[in-house]
Amino acid sequence: MSQSKNIIITGTSRGIGFELVHLFANQGHNVLALSRNAQPVSNLHFDNITSFSFDLCEEEDYKKVEQFIQNEWKHVDVLINNAGLLLNKPFSETTFKDFTKVYETNVFGVSEMTRVVIPFMKNNSHVVTVSSMGGIQGSMKFPGLAAYSSSKGAVITLSELLAEEYKDTGPQFNVLALGAVQTEMLKEAFPDYQAPTTAKEMAEYIHEFSLKGNKYYNGKVLQVSNSTP
């Protein structure tokens, strides 16, 4: 195996994030697994997985990440912004607080985490942000997802801007806009919907892409969906 890399993943307590942690750890990479609930990951005895409780909406928590990188790793090869908050609610019932909460996790959390980690990244490091097909202009839209899908559109534009701003020094920034994946988050929002892709299958794709995709892409959004539109 080539040299082991230092990888940070957010939203690791379940679903795609949980699967990603183990794909990387099994390959011998060092993983910092961040989620509000650190329990599920820390139960697994890998000495190359570090996990602590982390809330994207708490400014203090970012200092913990910064200190960890400084003390333990010195540099970061891959950041996967995977944490997401999905709200399914008719727009007329959506409050200012609802919108704020979704944007705090899905947009501000991505920008702040990225800003904190960039100083530790090398010119060929890779920031991968997990978005959604709902955030793609012209894609099929679903009622009830005004806050969620618009927030997922915001991080696509954000990543394009960062790729431009850091094009001379690195790292590279790319977005994966996922189609429906069978996760607990999806089930909570759409109990009757059966997605065509499992969390593990999607994690395998994201895992590969985050290690190699920045050789071929920068400032791009890839639509990872096996259905049209």
C-alpha positions as CSV (number, residue, x, y, z in Angstrom):
1,M,0.0,0.0,0.0
2,S,1.2,3.5,-0.7
3,Q,1.8,5.9,2.1
4,S,-0.9,6.2,4.7
5,K,-2.9,9.4,4.6
6,N,-4.5,11.6,7.2
7,I,-8.2,11.9,6.6
8,I,-10.9,13.9,8.3
9,I,-14.6,12.9,7.8
10,T,-17.6,14.7,9.3
11,G,-21.0,13.0,10.0
12,T,-19.5,9.6,10.9
13,S,-22.0,8.2,13.4
14,R,-24.0,6.4,10.7
15,G,-24.7,6.0,7.0
16,I,-22.1,6.9,4.4
17,G,-19.7,8.6,6.9
18,F,-19.7,5.5,9.2
19,E,-18.8,3.3,6.2
20,L,-16.1,5.7,4.9
21,V,-14.3,5.6,8.3
22,H,-13.9,1.9,8.1
23,L,-12.9,1.8,4.4
24,F,-10.1,4.2,5.1
25,A,-9.0,2.6,8.4
26,N,-9.0,-0.9,6.9
27,Q,-6.5,0.4,4.3
28,G,-4.2,1.7,7.0
29,H,-5.0,5.4,6.7
30,N,-5.4,7.6,9.8
31,V,-8.9,8.9,10.3
32,L,-10.3,11.6,12.4
33,A,-14.1,10.8,12.6
34,L,-16.2,13.7,13.7
35,S,-19.9,13.5,14.7
36,R,-22.1,14.9,17.4
37,N,-22.4,11.4,18.7
38,A,-18.9,9.9,19.0
39,Q,-20.0,6.6,20.4
40,P,-20.6,4.4,17.4
41,V,-17.2,4.9,15.9
42,S,-15.2,4.9,19.2
43,N,-16.6,1.5,20.0
44,L,-14.5,0.0,17.3
45,H,-10.9,-0.7,18.3
46,F,-8.8,0.7,15.5
47,D,-5.7,2.5,16.7
48,N,-5.8,4.6,13.5
49,I,-9.2,6.0,14.1
50,T,-9.6,9.0,16.4
51,S,-13.1,10.2,17.2
52,F,-14.5,12.9,19.5
53,S,-17.8,14.5,19.8
54,F,-18.0,17.5,17.5
55,D,-20.8,19.9,16.6
56,L,-20.4,21.8,13.4
57,C,-22.5,24.6,14.9
58,E,-20.2,25.1,17.9
59,E,-17.3,27.5,17.3
60,E,-15.3,26.0,20.3
61,D,-15.4,22.6,18.7
62,Y,-13.3,23.7,15.7
63,K,-10.4,24.5,18.1
64,K,-10.4,20.9,19.2
65,V,-9.9,19.9,15.6
66,E,-7.1,22.4,15.1
67,Q,-5.3,21.3,18.2
68,F,-5.6,17.7,17.3
69,I,-4.1,18.3,13.8
70,Q,-1.3,20.4,15.3
71,N,-0.4,17.9,18.0
72,E,-0.9,14.6,16.2
73,W,-0.7,14.9,12.5
74,K,0.8,18.2,11.4
75,H,-1.0,17.9,8.0
76,V,-4.2,16.7,6.4
77,D,-4.5,14.9,3.1
78,V,-8.2,14.6,2.7
79,L,-11.2,16.4,4.2
80,I,-14.6,14.9,3.5
81,N,-17.5,17.3,4.4
82,N,-20.1,14.6,4.7
83,A,-22.3,15.8,7.7
84,G,-25.7,16.9,6.6
85,L,-29.1,17.8,8.1
86,L,-32.1,16.8,6.1
87,L,-35.4,18.6,6.7
88,N,-38.6,17.6,4.9
89,K,-41.3,20.2,5.7
90,P,-43.7,22.2,3.6
91,F,-42.2,25.6,2.9
92,S,-45.1,27.5,4.4
93,E,-44.4,25.7,7.7
94,T,-40.7,26.2,7.6
95,T,-39.5,28.7,10.2
96,F,-36.5,31.1,10.2
97,K,-35.0,28.7,12.8
98,D,-35.5,25.7,10.6
99,F,-33.6,27.4,7.7
100,T,-30.9,28.6,10.0
101,K,-30.3,25.2,11.5
102,V,-30.1,23.5,8.1
103,Y,-27.7,26.2,6.7
104,E,-25.6,26.1,9.9
105,T,-24.8,22.4,9.4
106,N,-24.9,22.1,5.6
107,V,-23.2,25.4,4.6
108,F,-21.6,27.3,7.5
109,G,-20.3,24.0,8.9
110,V,-18.7,23.1,5.6
111,S,-17.1,26.6,5.1
112,E,-15.8,26.8,8.7
113,M,-14.4,23.2,8.8
114,T,-12.7,23.8,5.4
115,R,-11.3,27.2,6.6
116,V,-9.8,25.6,9.8
117,V,-8.3,22.6,7.9
118,I,-6.8,24.4,4.8
119,P,-3.7,25.7,6.6
120,F,-2.7,22.1,7.3
121,M,-3.2,20.9,3.7
122,K,-0.6,20.4,1.1
123,N,-0.8,21.4,-2.6
124,N,-2.2,18.0,-3.6
125,S,-4.6,17.6,-0.7
126,H,-8.3,17.2,-1.5
127,V,-11.5,18.7,0.0
128,V,-14.5,16.7,-1.0
129,T,-18.0,18.0,-0.1
130,V,-21.0,15.8,-0.3
131,S,-23.9,17.5,-1.9
132,S,-27.1,16.3,-3.4
133,M,-28.7,16.0,-6.9
134,G,-31.3,18.4,-5.4
135,G,-28.7,21.1,-5.3
136,I,-28.0,20.9,-9.0
137,Q,-29.6,23.6,-11.1
138,G,-32.2,22.2,-13.5
139,S,-32.5,18.9,-11.6
140,M,-35.8,17.4,-10.5
141,K,-36.9,19.1,-7.3
142,F,-39.1,17.8,-4.5
143,P,-41.6,19.7,-2.4
144,G,-40.6,19.9,1.3
145,L,-36.9,20.3,0.6
146,A,-36.6,24.0,0.1
147,A,-34.1,24.5,3.0
148,Y,-32.1,21.2,2.4
149,S,-31.7,21.3,-1.4
150,S,-31.0,25.1,-1.5
151,S,-28.2,24.6,1.1
152,K,-26.8,21.8,-1.0
153,G,-26.7,24.2,-4.0
154,A,-24.8,26.7,-1.9
155,V,-21.9,24.4,-1.2
156,I,-21.5,23.6,-4.9
157,T,-20.9,27.3,-5.6
158,L,-18.7,27.7,-2.5
159,S,-16.5,24.9,-3.7
160,E,-16.1,26.4,-7.1
161,L,-15.1,29.7,-5.5
162,L,-12.5,28.0,-3.2
163,A,-11.0,26.1,-6.1
164,E,-10.4,29.4,-7.9
165,E,-9.1,31.1,-4.8
166,Y,-6.6,28.3,-4.0
167,K,-5.8,27.2,-7.6
168,D,-2.1,28.2,-7.4
169,T,-1.4,26.7,-4.0
170,G,-3.9,23.8,-3.6
171,P,-5.7,22.0,-2.1
172,Q,-8.2,20.9,-4.7
173,F,-12.0,21.2,-4.1
174,N,-14.6,19.0,-5.6
175,V,-18.3,18.2,-4.9
176,L,-20.2,14.9,-5.3
177,A,-23.9,15.5,-5.8
178,L,-25.4,12.2,-4.7
179,G,-28.7,10.8,-5.9
180,A,-30.8,8.9,-3.4
181,V,-28.9,6.6,-1.0
182,Q,-30.5,4.3,1.4
183,T,-29.5,5.8,4.7
184,E,-31.2,6.3,8.1
185,M,-31.3,10.1,7.3
186,L,-33.3,9.4,4.1
187,K,-35.6,7.0,5.9
188,E,-36.4,9.5,8.6
189,A,-37.4,12.1,6.0
190,F,-39.0,9.8,3.4
191,P,-40.1,6.6,5.3
192,D,-41.6,4.9,2.2
193,Y,-38.9,5.6,-0.3
194,Q,-36.5,2.8,-1.3
195,A,-33.2,4.2,-2.7
196,P,-31.3,2.3,-5.4
197,T,-27.9,2.7,-3.8
198,T,-26.7,1.5,-0.4
199,A,-24.6,3.6,2.0
200,K,-21.7,1.1,1.6
201,E,-21.8,1.2,-2.2
202,M,-21.8,5.0,-2.2
203,A,-19.0,5.1,0.5
204,E,-16.8,2.9,-1.8
205,Y,-17.2,5.4,-4.6
206,I,-16.5,8.5,-2.4
207,H,-13.5,6.7,-0.8
208,E,-11.9,6.1,-4.2
209,F,-12.7,9.6,-5.5
210,S,-11.3,11.4,-2.5
211,L,-8.0,9.6,-2.8
212,K,-7.5,10.1,-6.5
213,G,-10.2,12.4,-8.0
214,N,-8.2,15.6,-7.5
215,K,-5.7,14.5,-10.1
216,Y,-8.4,14.9,-12.7
217,Y,-10.9,17.4,-11.2
218,N,-10.8,20.7,-9.4
219,G,-13.8,23.0,-8.8
220,K,-16.1,20.4,-10.3
221,V,-19.4,18.9,-9.2
222,L,-19.9,15.3,-10.2
223,Q,-23.4,14.0,-10.4
224,V,-23.3,10.6,-8.7
225,S,-26.7,9.3,-9.6
226,N,-27.9,6.3,-11.6
227,S,-31.3,7.9,-12.4
228,T,-32.3,10.7,-14.8
229,P,-33.2,13.4,-14.1
